[in-house]
Amino acid sequence: MSRRALRRLKGEVRVQEPLGPGDLPPGQAEQEDEEEEADVPVRSKHKKGKKLLQERGVTNLFELITDVDGDPEEHPPSNAVVADSRLKECDTTKTIQDTQSGELTSNGFREDDDEVEEEGTSESHHQTPACTQPNSSNKPKKKKKKRKTKKSPPEEAPEIGCLDLENIDRIIEDIANGYGLSHHSQGGTGTDSRPLLYVEHRNLNPETELKKYFGARAVLGDQRPRQRQRQYHRSTWLTTPKNTWPRFSKTGITMRLIESTRGVQSFTFEHSREYQQVQFKFLDAVESMDPNNIVLLLQMNPYHIDSLLQLSDVCRIQEDQEMARDFIERALFSLECACHPVFSLTSGSSRLDYRRPENRAFYLTLFKHMMFLEKRGCPRTALEFCKLILSLDPDDDPLCLLLIIDFLSLRSREYMFLIRMFQDWESHRNLSQLPNFAFSVPLAYFLMSQEDLTEAELADACDKADHLIQRALIMFPGVLMPLLDSCGVQPDSTVANHSFFGALAQISQPTALTQLVSLYLGRTRSLWKDPTIISWLEVNVREVLRMVDANDPIVEESANKRKVRYQSAPRNIHRHVILSEIKEAAAALPLDVTSQPLMGFDPLPPLDSISSYTRPERLNRASNESTLSLFFRSLLPNFNLQGEPRQDGVEEAGAAQDLNQGVNRLMAAMRDMLANIQFQEPPRDDNPDGDGDEEWD
């Protein structure tokens, strides 16, 4: 049936929707006229059906008829039609949609049925619509030519309007701007409801940060191993296991939950009896001062934590950074596999007591891994590890992470995190009395003011930056001259010759304060070399000199604070300086710290350590044994001289007794041989002075 007959059946007028010049192909109008003459008059029952459909609010007769011959996959609904149908479902008007053909003929959209042409069909097929008869024959399915959907005039469109899926990005942006979710509110001056020391899992992987800088192809490259060559490793967050590592098995380290109070869980690592024996052998190898003994022990126990930490320091001293980092990652993988299922790395509610020797390895491994990440160029990942270590014991801070977290925040451009930490912890931790926070927080405000902010946010950031940097210069005047010297800036004669910032300011400051200043300048000197930062600093230095010359009360108050405080640095600061390996700060360590032996696996252990097991005492036989006996004992550690009582009180086996008896007989024979040795004097020359006539050879 032609389109004109269908329009007559529906009671529509052709001029109701004008057609453009390109809507009908040439010759189609003449074809419709020929088909109109061959049409059969429509039965009267169609009029009744039309009336019924009009009462139901349906304008298309074929809207409720399922297209049996049509293939739904051949004519999928368009995006505009689907979007408009979703809007119509919420409207009060009743709209019926043909789900098989995807044609929608409600208000706003109308699509004419297409003409179906079939070769060899009789005249009776034209009398009844083809879609009302099932396709019982084996003839192939007919293809339909579908015209593009036409929009209704603007006055007939609903109030909501049509959903433009192509402009979905613009709509989302408008909605975000309406709710105030701008870029600056997220990373600028907005507040974060999460805990301060919350750690994100994805930021613990350095590849996530490297991909942002260089792309995934540059980071991964062709290093992806094939599935057949991969070994099964447990999925971990802190590090990624490598195929070059030895096969992992139970190491003897476990974690136990001690207590849980007010949402905070306290854990501790525990060593099995077998691991304790390996630990005793490791201590013997350390006392031997031979790294090869530690290497032999690590070959037998490839995931012994303290051996990996000690060998990492040896490789780093030998400038083998890759191997040193690999040892640290292997130790970190072993410790994470031993963690308790309830132990959380992200929430900041898990605690570990540094006084327990079993827990110190986890602290030191995380700290050294953080330092490797920072040197590798991943400050954002290093900041996440810094927050993780600080969350394990935020009150005592055994490794003094507060001296480095500001540097990592500035390098990773996490200015709001540093400012939020300063605002939240200043009241109970007094962070402004640390030189690093006193100078880094105003620097964060100044760097944030260089970004795209609103006028109110820009003025607020500039005011806070100026105020805080002036307070820092008044509290720590000995920082300015070394800072300018490290940046290669020649100060003005007015500043250099002033007594407040001169050489007297550096000489008069306490030793502990000098150590903190050296530690801060050793890290952050590169951040202050920007010319804009130097210009901003110069303006505030002149303002400070004006306040000093005017005898501002805050100047005298800061001088009194410097005399009372910073008399001696606590033990955790000394431990941090040792682990940081900054030469300027290490030179300021007191003599009582540098005089004692420092081990890489446990530097400066706490004085109130809690030991769960002790190392068995070793007998000192040096005073009772001869040199020859000590020589054989170095070769044979189980050697017992002439039936001496053993320490453990256990009788020796038969083979060991025979070995000791044979060695005793050998020693007795060597004594007799040495006793019978007689040394003869060399023959004297009759003319010792010589005649002097002999010539030199």
Secondary structure, 3 states (H helix, E strand, C coil): CCHHHHHHHHCCCHHHCCCCCCCCCCCHHHHHHHHHHCCCCCCCHHHHHHHHHHHHCCCCHHHCCCCCCCCCCCCCCCHHHHHHHHHHHCCCCCCCCCCCCCCCCCCCEECCCCCCCCCCCCCHHHHCCHHHCCCCCCCCCCCCCCCCCEECCHHHCCCCCCCCHHHHHHHHHHHHHHHCCCHHHHHCCCCCCCCCCCCCHHHHCHHHHHHHHHCHHHHHCCCCCCHHHCCCCCCCCCCCCCCCCCCCCCCCEEEEEEEEECCEEEEEEEECHHHHHHHHHHHHHHHCCCHHHHHHHHHHCCCCHHHHHHHHHHHHHCCCHHHHHHHHHHHHHHHHHCCCCCCCCCCCCEEECCCCHHHHHHHHHHHHHHHHHHHHCCHHHHHHHHHHHHHHCCCCCCCCHHHCHHHHHHHCCCHHHHHHHHHHHHHHHCHHHCHHHHHHHHHHHHHHHCCCCCHHHHHHHHHHHHHHHHHHHHHCHHHHHHHHHHCCCCCCHHHHCCCCCCHHHHHHCCHHHHHHHHHHHHHHHHHHCCHHHHHHHHHHHHHHHHHHHCCCHHHHHHHHHHHHCCCCCCHHHHHHHHHHCCHHHHCCCCHHHHCCCCCCCCCCCCCCCCCCCCCCCCCCCCCCCCHHHHHHHHHCCCCCHHHCCCCCCCCCCHHHHHHHHHHHHHHHHHHHHHHHCCCCCCCCCCCCCCCCCCCCC
